[in-house]
Amino acid sequence: MTKTILILVTLLSITTLTHAAPTPIFYSPTEASGINGILVGGVTYNATFHSFHQGTATSFTFNQIWDPNGDMDFSDSTTDDPPAFWENETAAVTAATQIFIALETYGLTIYFNHGSDAFAIPYQFDDADPEFILATGDAAIAPSIDTIISDAHIHSSSIFLPTPVPSGPVATYVSFTVVPEPTSLAFLALTSLPLFTRIRRK
């Protein structure tokens, strides 16, 4: 019985390992297309960059991602949801800080971003003007200048930085998907306890 309990404790411990630092999704040795393992409020997310590569198929504005018809209703978005941390500035800043650190740690820029690491995480409409949104992120186009801002003022149908020329630096929005928690192994271990006990008694 002691051996059985030890096995179960080992299985359960696998599901409670310390959260690892966020890691980039490499598009090239010097560019990232996203960041995996962003931890916000006890939930793990994977982040995807949506670069605004002006005049190309890879161009993504806020509306193209979250509100295609511009009615401020996210039911028509590509995800059928608002941005992940909508109306939660604290969570958005937490996520932005982890992305910021991961890009800086690995010395990466964002793919299709013309050598820039600037990004924005939108979190609410501007109360004073609903055509604008507020976002947090790195607003400095140059990778050598790293500054997290918490209230960038962005036109929802445009990009969040001054409009660049097509060959110039560009902006990147970030979307997030929740990573399922590894609870199935723990559930299997707990539900198997009666079976192990019966086998041991025989």
Secondary structure, 3 states (H helix, E strand, C coil): CHHHHHHHHHHHHHCCCCCCCCEEEEEECCEEEEEEEEEECCEEEEEEEEECCCCCCCCCCHHHHHCCCCCCCHHHCCCCCCCCCCCCHHHHHHHHHHHHHHHHHHCCEECCCCCCCCEEEEEEEECCEEEEEEEEEECCCCCCCCCEEEEEEEECCCCCCCCCCCCCCCCEEEEEEECCCCCHHHHHHHHHHHHHHHHHHC
